[in-house]
Amino acid sequence: MMEFDGKIENSETTLPVSEAKRKGEKGVTTVEYAVMLVLIAIAIMVANPNISSAVTGVFNNISTRLGG
């Protein structure tokens, strides 16, 4: 039975697991920032319903520009 030596092998390179994780963290942090932005927007909309339509308009505008 083979034992795991802490390395991920690829046809191009062999990286330690920690380095491979570090290289993949950029996408995770982007998703985390997006989730935080949405949660902050929801908190603002709940605290002040008058600006709810303005925040919704901003997200609709972004969605339209992204093609969604």
mmCIF file of the N, C-alpha and C atoms, coordinates in Angstrom:
data_MODEL
# 
_entry.id   MODEL 
# 
loop_
_atom_site.group_PDB 
_atom_site.id 
_atom_site.type_symbol 
_atom_site.label_atom_id 
_atom_site.label_alt_id 
_atom_site.label_comp_id 
_atom_site.label_asym_id 
_atom_site.label_entity_id 
_atom_site.label_seq_id 
_atom_site.pdbx_PDB_ins_code 
_atom_site.Cartn_x 
_atom_site.Cartn_y 
_atom_site.Cartn_z 
_atom_site.occupancy 
_atom_site.B_iso_or_equiv 
_atom_site.pdbx_formal_charge 
_atom_site.auth_seq_id 
_atom_site.auth_comp_id 
_atom_site.auth_asym_id 
_atom_site.auth_atom_id 
_atom_site.pdbx_PDB_model_num 
ATOM 1   N N  . MET A 1 1  ? 0.841   -1.178 0.000   1.00 0.00 ? 1  MET A N  1 
ATOM 2   C CA . MET A 1 1  ? 0.000   0.000  0.000   1.00 0.00 ? 1  MET A CA 1 
ATOM 3   C C  . MET A 1 1  ? 0.886   1.241  0.000   1.00 0.00 ? 1  MET A C  1 
ATOM 4   N N  . MET A 1 2  ? 0.534   2.234  -0.851  1.00 0.00 ? 2  MET A N  1 
ATOM 5   C CA . MET A 1 2  ? 1.329   3.452  -0.952  1.00 0.00 ? 2  MET A CA 1 
ATOM 6   C C  . MET A 1 2  ? 0.963   4.409  0.170   1.00 0.00 ? 2  MET A C  1 
ATOM 7   N N  . GLU A 1 3  ? 1.976   5.103  0.689   1.00 0.00 ? 3  GLU A N  1 
ATOM 8   C CA . GLU A 1 3  ? 1.746   6.106  1.716   1.00 0.00 ? 3  GLU A CA 1 
ATOM 9   C C  . GLU A 1 3  ? 1.838   7.494  1.103   1.00 0.00 ? 3  GLU A C  1 
ATOM 10  N N  . PHE A 1 4  ? 1.043   8.419  1.633   1.00 0.00 ? 4  PHE A N  1 
ATOM 11  C CA . PHE A 1 4  ? 1.041   9.787  1.143   1.00 0.00 ? 4  PHE A CA 1 
ATOM 12  C C  . PHE A 1 4  ? 2.254   10.511 1.707   1.00 0.00 ? 4  PHE A C  1 
ATOM 13  N N  . ASP A 1 5  ? 3.072   11.118 0.830   1.00 0.00 ? 5  ASP A N  1 
ATOM 14  C CA . ASP A 1 5  ? 4.306   11.780 1.258   1.00 0.00 ? 5  ASP A CA 1 
ATOM 15  C C  . ASP A 1 5  ? 4.160   13.299 1.377   1.00 0.00 ? 5  ASP A C  1 
ATOM 16  N N  . GLY A 1 6  ? 2.947   13.823 1.267   1.00 0.00 ? 6  GLY A N  1 
ATOM 17  C CA . GLY A 1 6  ? 2.736   15.257 1.420   1.00 0.00 ? 6  GLY A CA 1 
ATOM 18  C C  . GLY A 1 6  ? 2.990   16.059 0.165   1.00 0.00 ? 6  GLY A C  1 
ATOM 19  N N  . LYS A 1 7  ? 3.037   15.406 -0.994  1.00 0.00 ? 7  LYS A N  1 
ATOM 20  C CA . LYS A 1 7  ? 3.274   16.111 -2.248  1.00 0.00 ? 7  LYS A CA 1 
ATOM 21  C C  . LYS A 1 7  ? 2.178   15.792 -3.248  1.00 0.00 ? 7  LYS A C  1 
ATOM 22  N N  . ILE A 1 8  ? 1.859   16.773 -4.058  1.00 0.00 ? 8  ILE A N  1 
ATOM 23  C CA . ILE A 1 8  ? 0.890   16.596 -5.129  1.00 0.00 ? 8  ILE A CA 1 
ATOM 24  C C  . ILE A 1 8  ? 1.675   16.544 -6.426  1.00 0.00 ? 8  ILE A C  1 
ATOM 25  N N  . GLU A 1 9  ? 1.533   15.456 -7.157  1.00 0.00 ? 9  GLU A N  1 
ATOM 26  C CA . GLU A 1 9  ? 2.281   15.326 -8.396  1.00 0.00 ? 9  GLU A CA 1 
ATOM 27  C C  . GLU A 1 9  ? 1.421   15.743 -9.570  1.00 0.00 ? 9  GLU A C  1 
ATOM 28  N N  . ASN A 1 10 ? 2.050   16.433 -10.478 1.00 0.00 ? 10 ASN A N  1 
ATOM 29  C CA . ASN A 1 10 ? 1.404   16.947 -11.664 1.00 0.00 ? 10 ASN A CA 1 
ATOM 30  C C  . ASN A 1 10 ? 2.348   16.673 -12.821 1.00 0.00 ? 10 ASN A C  1 
ATOM 31  N N  . SER A 1 11 ? 1.857   16.684 -14.033 1.00 0.00 ? 11 SER A N  1 
ATOM 32  C CA . SER A 1 11 ? 2.724   16.446 -15.177 1.00 0.00 ? 11 SER A CA 1 
ATOM 33  C C  . SER A 1 11 ? 3.755   17.560 -15.329 1.00 0.00 ? 11 SER A C  1 
ATOM 34  N N  . GLU A 1 12 ? 3.452   18.756 -14.809 1.00 0.00 ? 12 GLU A N  1 
ATOM 35  C CA . GLU A 1 12 ? 4.370   19.881 -14.946 1.00 0.00 ? 12 GLU A CA 1 
ATOM 36  C C  . GLU A 1 12 ? 5.299   20.030 -13.749 1.00 0.00 ? 12 GLU A C  1 
ATOM 37  N N  . THR A 1 13 ? 4.806   19.761 -12.545 1.00 0.00 ? 13 THR A N  1 
ATOM 38  C CA . THR A 1 13 ? 5.611   20.025 -11.357 1.00 0.00 ? 13 THR A CA 1 
ATOM 39  C C  . THR A 1 13 ? 5.129   19.187 -10.185 1.00 0.00 ? 13 THR A C  1 
ATOM 40  N N  . THR A 1 14 ? 5.958   19.118 -9.159  1.00 0.00 ? 14 THR A N  1 
ATOM 41  C CA . THR A 1 14 ? 5.583   18.476 -7.911  1.00 0.00 ? 14 THR A CA 1 
ATOM 42  C C  . THR A 1 14 ? 5.703   19.519 -6.817  1.00 0.00 ? 14 THR A C  1 
ATOM 43  N N  . LEU A 1 15 ? 4.613   19.781 -6.126  1.00 0.00 ? 15 LEU A N  1 
ATOM 44  C CA . LEU A 1 15 ? 4.588   20.815 -5.097  1.00 0.00 ? 15 LEU A CA 1 
ATOM 45  C C  . LEU A 1 15 ? 4.239   20.213 -3.753  1.00 0.00 ? 15 LEU A C  1 
ATOM 46  N N  . PRO A 1 16 ? 4.811   20.747 -2.686  1.00 0.00 ? 16 PRO A N  1 
ATOM 47  C CA . PRO A 1 16 ? 4.324   20.350 -1.366  1.00 0.00 ? 16 PRO A CA 1 
ATOM 48  C C  . PRO A 1 16 ? 2.858   20.766 -1.228  1.00 0.00 ? 16 PRO A C  1 
ATOM 49  N N  . VAL A 1 17 ? 2.099   20.060 -0.422  1.00 0.00 ? 17 VAL A N  1 
ATOM 50  C CA . VAL A 1 17 ? 0.666   20.340 -0.277  1.00 0.00 ? 17 VAL A CA 1 
ATOM 51  C C  . VAL A 1 17 ? 0.439   21.773 0.175   1.00 0.00 ? 17 VAL A C  1 
ATOM 52  N N  . SER A 1 18 ? 1.217   22.268 1.139   1.00 0.00 ? 18 SER A N  1 
ATOM 53  C CA . SER A 1 18 ? 1.006   23.624 1.641   1.00 0.00 ? 18 SER A CA 1 
ATOM 54  C C  . SER A 1 18 ? 1.213   24.661 0.548   1.00 0.00 ? 18 SER A C  1 
ATOM 55  N N  . GLU A 1 19 ? 2.194   24.462 -0.332  1.00 0.00 ? 19 GLU A N  1 
ATOM 56  C CA . GLU A 1 19 ? 2.425   25.408 -1.421  1.00 0.00 ? 19 GLU A CA 1 
ATOM 57  C C  . GLU A 1 19 ? 1.302   25.330 -2.443  1.00 0.00 ? 19 GLU A C  1 
ATOM 58  N N  . ALA A 1 20 ? 0.801   24.140 -2.711  1.00 0.00 ? 20 ALA A N  1 
ATOM 59  C CA . ALA A 1 20 ? -0.308  23.982 -3.646  1.00 0.00 ? 20 ALA A CA 1 
ATOM 60  C C  . ALA A 1 20 ? -1.549  24.688 -3.109  1.00 0.00 ? 20 ALA A C  1 
ATOM 61  N N  . LYS A 1 21 ? -1.786  24.598 -1.802  1.00 0.00 ? 21 LYS A N  1 
ATOM 62  C CA . LYS A 1 21 ? -2.936  25.280 -1.203  1.00 0.00 ? 21 LYS A CA 1 
ATOM 63  C C  . LYS A 1 21 ? -2.766  26.784 -1.309  1.00 0.00 ? 21 LYS A C  1 
ATOM 64  N N  . ARG A 1 22 ? -1.542  27.284 -1.054  1.00 0.00 ? 22 ARG A N  1 
ATOM 65  C CA . ARG A 1 22 ? -1.288  28.716 -1.114  1.00 0.00 ? 22 ARG A CA 1 
ATOM 66  C C  . ARG A 1 22 ? -1.576  29.266 -2.501  1.00 0.00 ? 22 ARG A C  1 
ATOM 67  N N  . LYS A 1 23 ? -1.220  28.522 -3.529  1.00 0.00 ? 23 LYS A N  1 
ATOM 68  C CA . LYS A 1 23 ? -1.464  28.968 -4.895  1.00 0.00 ? 23 LYS A CA 1 
ATOM 69  C C  . LYS A 1 23 ? -2.957  29.028 -5.202  1.00 0.00 ? 23 LYS A C  1 
ATOM 70  N N  . GLY A 1 24 ? -3.773  28.195 -4.563  1.00 0.00 ? 24 GLY A N  1 
ATOM 71  C CA . GLY A 1 24 ? -5.205  28.170 -4.811  1.00 0.00 ? 24 GLY A CA 1 
ATOM 72  C C  . GLY A 1 24 ? -6.005  29.111 -3.931  1.00 0.00 ? 24 GLY A C  1 
ATOM 73  N N  . GLU A 1 25 ? -5.364  29.829 -3.005  1.00 0.00 ? 25 GLU A N  1 
ATOM 74  C CA . GLU A 1 25 ? -6.088  30.675 -2.074  1.00 0.00 ? 25 GLU A CA 1 
ATOM 75  C C  . GLU A 1 25 ? -6.648  31.939 -2.703  1.00 0.00 ? 25 GLU A C  1 
ATOM 76  N N  . LYS A 1 26 ? -6.121  32.401 -3.820  1.00 0.00 ? 26 LYS A N  1 
ATOM 77  C CA . LYS A 1 26 ? -6.574  33.646 -4.415  1.00 0.00 ? 26 LYS A CA 1 
ATOM 78  C C  . LYS A 1 26 ? -8.068  33.586 -4.746  1.00 0.00 ? 26 LYS A C  1 
ATOM 79  N N  . GLY A 1 27 ? -8.522  32.497 -5.338  1.00 0.00 ? 27 GLY A N  1 
ATOM 80  C CA . GLY A 1 27 ? -9.935  32.362 -5.673  1.00 0.00 ? 27 GLY A CA 1 
ATOM 81  C C  . GLY A 1 27 ? -10.817 32.279 -4.450  1.00 0.00 ? 27 GLY A C  1 
ATOM 82  N N  . VAL A 1 28 ? -10.331 31.636 -3.419  1.00 0.00 ? 28 VAL A N  1 
ATOM 83  C CA . VAL A 1 28 ? -11.111 31.510 -2.192  1.00 0.00 ? 28 VAL A CA 1 
ATOM 84  C C  . VAL A 1 28 ? -11.300 32.869 -1.548  1.00 0.00 ? 28 VAL A C  1 
ATOM 85  N N  . THR A 1 29 ? -10.257 33.682 -1.485  1.00 0.00 ? 29 THR A N  1 
ATOM 86  C CA . THR A 1 29 ? -10.400 34.978 -0.852  1.00 0.00 ? 29 THR A CA 1 
ATOM 87  C C  . THR A 1 29 ? -11.332 35.878 -1.657  1.00 0.00 ? 29 THR A C  1 
ATOM 88  N N  . THR A 1 30 ? -11.339 35.748 -2.970  1.00 0.00 ? 30 THR A N  1 
ATOM 89  C CA . THR A 1 30 ? -12.252 36.527 -3.802  1.00 0.00 ? 30 THR A CA 1 
ATOM 90  C C  . THR A 1 30 ? -13.693 36.166 -3.465  1.00 0.00 ? 30 THR A C  1 
ATOM 91  N N  . VAL A 1 31 ? -13.956 34.899 -3.317  1.00 0.00 ? 31 VAL A N  1 
ATOM 92  C CA . VAL A 1 31 ? -15.310 34.444 -2.962  1.00 0.00 ? 31 VAL A CA 1 
ATOM 93  C C  . VAL A 1 31 ? -15.678 34.941 -1.570  1.00 0.00 ? 31 VAL A C  1 
ATOM 94  N N  . GLU A 1 32 ? -14.735 34.897 -0.652  1.00 0.00 ? 32 GLU A N  1 
ATOM 95  C CA . GLU A 1 32 ? -15.014 35.377 0.704   1.00 0.00 ? 32 GLU A CA 1 
ATOM 96  C C  . GLU A 1 32 ? -15.365 36.862 0.706   1.00 0.00 ? 32 GLU A C  1 
ATOM 97  N N  . TYR A 1 33 ? -14.622 37.663 -0.071  1.00 0.00 ? 33 TYR A N  1 
ATOM 98  C CA . TYR A 1 33 ? -14.935 39.097 -0.147  1.00 0.00 ? 33 TYR A CA 1 
ATOM 99  C C  . TYR A 1 33 ? -16.323 39.323 -0.752  1.00 0.00 ? 33 TYR A C  1 
ATOM 100 N N  . ALA A 1 34 ? -16.691 38.553 -1.748  1.00 0.00 ? 34 ALA A N  1 
ATOM 101 C CA . ALA A 1 34 ? -18.007 38.702 -2.365  1.00 0.00 ? 34 ALA A CA 1 
ATOM 102 C C  . ALA A 1 34 ? -19.112 38.362 -1.365  1.00 0.00 ? 34 ALA A C  1 
ATOM 103 N N  . VAL A 1 35 ? -18.912 37.299 -0.597  1.00 0.00 ? 35 VAL A N  1 
ATOM 104 C CA . VAL A 1 35 ? -19.901 36.909 0.416   1.00 0.00 ? 35 VAL A CA 1 
ATOM 105 C C  . VAL A 1 35 ? -20.021 37.996 1.481   1.00 0.00 ? 35 VAL A C  1 
ATOM 106 N N  . MET A 1 36 ? -18.880 38.547 1.924   1.00 0.00 ? 36 MET A N  1 
ATOM 107 C CA . MET A 1 36 ? -18.923 39.619 2.919   1.00 0.00 ? 36 MET A CA 1 
ATOM 108 C C  . MET A 1 36 ? -19.660 40.838 2.383   1.00 0.00 ? 36 MET A C  1 
ATOM 109 N N  . LEU A 1 37 ? -19.419 41.184 1.121   1.00 0.00 ? 37 LEU A N  1 
ATOM 110 C CA . LEU A 1 37 ? -20.094 42.332 0.511   1.00 0.00 ? 37 LEU A CA 1 
ATOM 111 C C  . LEU A 1 37 ? -21.600 42.137 0.496   1.00 0.00 ? 37 LEU A C  1 
ATOM 112 N N  . VAL A 1 38 ? -22.032 40.951 0.121   1.00 0.00 ? 38 VAL A N  1 
ATOM 113 C CA . VAL A 1 38 ? -23.471 40.662 0.080   1.00 0.00 ? 38 VAL A CA 1 
ATOM 114 C C  . VAL A 1 38 ? -24.064 40.711 1.488   1.00 0.00 ? 38 VAL A C  1 
ATOM 115 N N  . LEU A 1 39 ? -23.376 40.146 2.472   1.00 0.00 ? 39 LEU A N  1 
ATOM 116 C CA . LEU A 1 39 ? -23.885 40.169 3.847   1.00 0.00 ? 39 LEU A CA 1 
ATOM 117 C C  . LEU A 1 39 ? -23.974 41.593 4.389   1.00 0.00 ? 39 LEU A C  1 
ATOM 118 N N  . ILE A 1 40 ? -22.990 42.426 4.083   1.00 0.00 ? 40 ILE A N  1 
ATOM 119 C CA . ILE A 1 40 ? -23.032 43.823 4.517   1.00 0.00 ? 40 ILE A CA 1 
ATOM 120 C C  . ILE A 1 40 ? -24.197 44.546 3.853   1.00 0.00 ? 40 ILE A C  1 
ATOM 121 N N  . ALA A 1 41 ? -24.398 44.289 2.564   1.00 0.00 ? 41 ALA A N  1 
ATOM 122 C CA . ALA A 1 41 ? -25.511 44.923 1.850   1.00 0.00 ? 41 ALA A CA 1 
ATOM 123 C C  . ALA A 1 41 ? -26.847 44.499 2.451   1.00 0.00 ? 41 ALA A C  1 
ATOM 124 N N  . ILE A 1 42 ? -26.989 43.235 2.794   1.00 0.00 ? 42 ILE A N  1 
ATOM 125 C CA . ILE A 1 42 ? -28.235 42.755 3.411   1.00 0.00 ? 42 ILE A CA 1 
ATOM 126 C C  . ILE A 1 42 ? -28.444 43.419 4.769   1.00 0.00 ? 42 ILE A C  1 
ATOM 127 N N  . ALA A 1 43 ? -27.371 43.546 5.551   1.00 0.00 ? 43 ALA A N  1 
ATOM 128 C CA . ALA A 1 43 ? -27.483 44.188 6.863   1.00 0.00 ? 43 ALA A CA 1 
ATOM 129 C C  . ALA A 1 43 ? -27.912 45.646 6.716   1.00 0.00 ? 43 ALA A C  1 
ATOM 130 N N  . ILE A 1 44 ? -27.368 46.333 5.734   1.00 0.00 ? 44 ILE A N  1 
ATOM 131 C CA . ILE A 1 44 ? -27.745 47.728 5.495   1.00 0.00 ? 44 ILE A CA 1 
ATOM 132 C C  . ILE A 1 44 ? -29.205 47.821 5.063   1.00 0.00 ? 44 ILE A C  1 
ATOM 133 N N  . MET A 1 45 ? -29.635 46.917 4.209   1.00 0.00 ? 45 MET A N  1 
ATOM 134 C CA . MET A 1 45 ? -31.025 46.948 3.734   1.00 0.00 ? 45 MET A CA 1 
ATOM 135 C C  . MET A 1 45 ? -31.999 46.684 4.876   1.00 0.00 ? 45 MET A C  1 
ATOM 136 N N  . VAL A 1 46 ? -31.622 45.790 5.793   1.00 0.00 ? 46 VAL A N  1 
ATOM 137 C CA . VAL A 1 46 ? -32.499 45.500 6.934   1.00 0.00 ? 46 VAL A CA 1 
ATOM 138 C C  . VAL A 1 46 ? -32.533 46.699 7.884   1.00 0.00 ? 46 VAL A C  1 
ATOM 139 N N  . ALA A 1 47 ? -31.381 47.338 8.098   1.00 0.00 ? 47 ALA A N  1 
ATOM 140 C CA . ALA A 1 47 ? -31.309 48.462 9.025   1.00 0.00 ? 47 ALA A CA 1 
ATOM 141 C C  . ALA A 1 47 ? -32.014 49.704 8.488   1.00 0.00 ? 47 ALA A C  1 
ATOM 142 N N  . ASN A 1 48 ? -31.981 49.882 7.173   1.00 0.00 ? 48 ASN A N  1 
ATOM 143 C CA . ASN A 1 48 ? -32.586 51.074 6.588   1.00 0.00 ? 48 ASN A CA 1 
ATOM 144 C C  . ASN A 1 48 ? -33.313 50.686 5.298   1.00 0.00 ? 48 ASN A C  1 
ATOM 145 N N  . PRO A 1 49 ? -34.588 50.334 5.394   1.00 0.00 ? 49 PRO A N  1 
ATOM 146 C CA . PRO A 1 49 ? -35.332 49.874 4.221   1.00 0.00 ? 49 PRO A CA 1 
ATOM 147 C C  . PRO A 1 49 ? -35.437 50.902 3.093   1.00 0.00 ? 49 PRO A C  1 
ATOM 148 N N  . ASN A 1 50 ? -35.237 52.170 3.395   1.00 0.00 ? 50 ASN A N  1 
ATOM 149 C CA . ASN A 1 50 ? -35.338 53.203 2.361   1.00 0.00 ? 50 ASN A CA 1 
ATOM 150 C C  . ASN A 1 50 ? -34.271 53.066 1.290   1.00 0.00 ? 50 ASN A C  1 
ATOM 151 N N  . ILE A 1 51 ? -33.106 52.541 1.639   1.00 0.00 ? 51 ILE A N  1 
ATOM 152 C CA . ILE A 1 51 ? -32.057 52.405 0.630   1.00 0.00 ? 51 ILE A CA 1 
ATOM 153 C C  . ILE A 1 51 ? -32.028 51.009 0.011   1.00 0.00 ? 51 ILE A C  1 
ATOM 154 N N  . SER A 1 52 ? -32.977 50.194 0.405   1.00 0.00 ? 52 SER A N  1 
ATOM 155 C CA . SER A 1 52 ? -33.051 48.832 -0.125  1.00 0.00 ? 52 SER A CA 1 
ATOM 156 C C  . SER A 1 52 ? -33.132 48.817 -1.647  1.00 0.00 ? 52 SER A C  1 
ATOM 157 N N  . SER A 1 53 ? -33.960 49.678 -2.221  1.00 0.00 ? 53 SER A N  1 
ATOM 158 C CA . SER A 1 53 ? -34.103 49.692 -3.680  1.00 0.00 ? 53 SER A CA 1 
ATOM 159 C C  . SER A 1 53 ? -32.829 50.179 -4.361  1.00 0.00 ? 53 SER A C  1 
ATOM 160 N N  . ALA A 1 54 ? -32.097 51.093 -3.720  1.00 0.00 ? 54 ALA A N  1 
ATOM 161 C CA . ALA A 1 54 ? -30.845 51.581 -4.296  1.00 0.00 ? 54 ALA A CA 1 
ATOM 162 C C  . ALA A 1 54 ? -29.801 50.468 -4.334  1.00 0.00 ? 54 ALA A C  1 
ATOM 163 N N  . VAL A 1 55 ? -29.694 49.721 -3.250  1.00 0.00 ? 55 VAL A N  1 
ATOM 164 C CA . VAL A 1 55 ? -28.731 48.609 -3.197  1.00 0.00 ? 55 VAL A CA 1 
ATOM 165 C C  . VAL A 1 55 ? -29.119 47.539 -4.200  1.00 0.00 ? 55 VAL A C  1 
ATOM 166 N N  . THR A 1 56 ? -30.394 47.236 -4.287  1.00 0.00 ? 56 THR A N  1 
ATOM 167 C CA . THR A 1 56 ? -30.868 46.254 -5.263  1.00 0.00 ? 56 THR A CA 1 
ATOM 168 C C  . THR A 1 56 ? -30.546 46.720 -6.673  1.00 0.00 ? 56 THR A C  1 
ATOM 169 N N  . GLY A 1 57 ? -30.699 48.010 -6.940  1.00 0.00 ? 57 GLY A N  1 
ATOM 170 C CA . GLY A 1 57 ? -30.372 48.565 -8.253  1.00 0.00 ? 57 GLY A CA 1 
ATOM 171 C C  . GLY A 1 57 ? -28.903 48.414 -8.591  1.00 0.00 ? 57 GLY A C  1 
ATOM 172 N N  . VAL A 1 58 ? -28.037 48.609 -7.611  1.00 0.00 ? 58 VAL A N  1 
ATOM 173 C CA . VAL A 1 58 ? -26.591 48.452 -7.840  1.00 0.00 ? 58 VAL A CA 1 
ATOM 174 C C  . VAL A 1 58 ? -26.280 47.007 -8.223  1.00 0.00 ? 58 VAL A C  1 
ATOM 175 N N  . PHE A 1 59 ? -26.818 46.044 -7.477  1.00 0.00 ? 59 PHE A N  1 
ATOM 176 C CA . PHE A 1 59 ? -26.554 44.641 -7.784  1.00 0.00 ? 59 PHE A CA 1 
ATOM 177 C C  . PHE A 1 59 ? -27.164 44.238 -9.128  1.00 0.00 ? 59 PHE A C  1 
ATOM 178 N N  . ASN A 1 60 ? -28.326 44.772 -9.459  1.00 0.00 ? 60 ASN A N  1 
ATOM 179 C CA . ASN A 1 60 ? -28.921 44.485 -10.769 1.00 0.00 ? 60 ASN A CA 1 
ATOM 180 C C  . ASN A 1 60 ? -28.055 45.054 -11.889 1.00 0.00 ? 60 ASN A C  1 
ATOM 181 N N  . ASN A 1 61 ? -27.508 46.247 -11.679 1.00 0.00 ? 61 ASN A N  1 
ATOM 182 C CA . ASN A 1 61 ? -26.625 46.872 -12.662 1.00 0.00 ? 61 ASN A CA 1 
ATOM 183 C C  . ASN A 1 61 ? -25.365 46.036 -12.873 1.00 0.00 ? 61 ASN A C  1 
ATOM 184 N N  . ILE A 1 62 ? -24.771 45.577 -11.774 1.00 0.00 ? 62 ILE A N  1 
ATOM 185 C CA . ILE A 1 62 ? -23.574 44.729 -11.869 1.00 0.00 ? 62 ILE A CA 1 
ATOM 186 C C  . ILE A 1 62 ? -23.907 43.439 -12.597 1.00 0.00 ? 62 ILE A C  1 
ATOM 187 N N  . SER A 1 63 ? -25.032 42.831 -12.257 1.00 0.00 ? 63 SER A N  1 
ATOM 188 C CA . SER A 1 63 ? -25.442 41.586 -12.901 1.00 0.00 ? 63 SER A CA 1 
ATOM 189 C C  . SER A 1 63 ? -25.647 41.775 -14.398 1.00 0.00 ? 63 SER A C  1 
ATOM 190 N N  . THR A 1 64 ? -26.256 42.880 -14.780 1.00 0.00 ? 64 THR A N  1 
ATOM 191 C CA . THR A 1 64 ? -26.497 43.172 -16.194 1.00 0.00 ? 64 THR A CA 1 
ATOM 192 C C  . THR A 1 64 ? -25.173 43.346 -16.937 1.00 0.00 ? 64 THR A C  1 
ATOM 193 N N  . ARG A 1 65 ? -24.243 44.068 -16.326 1.00 0.00 ? 65 ARG A N  1 
ATOM 194 C CA . ARG A 1 65 ? -22.945 44.299 -16.980 1.00 0.00 ? 65 ARG A CA 1 
ATOM 195 C C  . ARG A 1 65 ? -22.120 43.025 -17.103 1.00 0.00 ? 65 ARG A C  1 
ATOM 196 N N  . LEU A 1 66 ? -22.304 42.091 -16.160 1.00 0.00 ? 66 LEU A N  1 
ATOM 197 C CA . LEU A 1 66 ? -21.584 40.829 -16.228 1.00 0.00 ? 66 LEU A CA 1 
ATOM 198 C C  . LEU A 1 66 ? -22.260 39.839 -17.187 1.00 0.00 ? 66 LEU A C  1 
ATOM 199 N N  . GLY A 1 67 ? -23.397 40.206 -17.684 1.00 0.00 ? 67 GLY A N  1 
ATOM 200 C CA . GLY A 1 67 ? -24.098 39.334 -18.639 1.00 0.00 ? 67 GLY A CA 1 
ATOM 201 C C  . GLY A 1 67 ? -25.002 38.326 -17.992 1.00 0.00 ? 67 GLY A C  1 
ATOM 202 N N  . GLY A 1 68 ? -25.377 38.562 -16.759 1.00 0.00 ? 68 GLY A N  1 
ATOM 203 C CA . GLY A 1 68 ? -26.191 37.568 -16.059 1.00 0.00 ? 68 GLY A CA 1 
ATOM 204 C C  . GLY A 1 68 ? -27.559 38.035 -15.871 1.00 0.00 ? 68 GLY A C  1 
# 
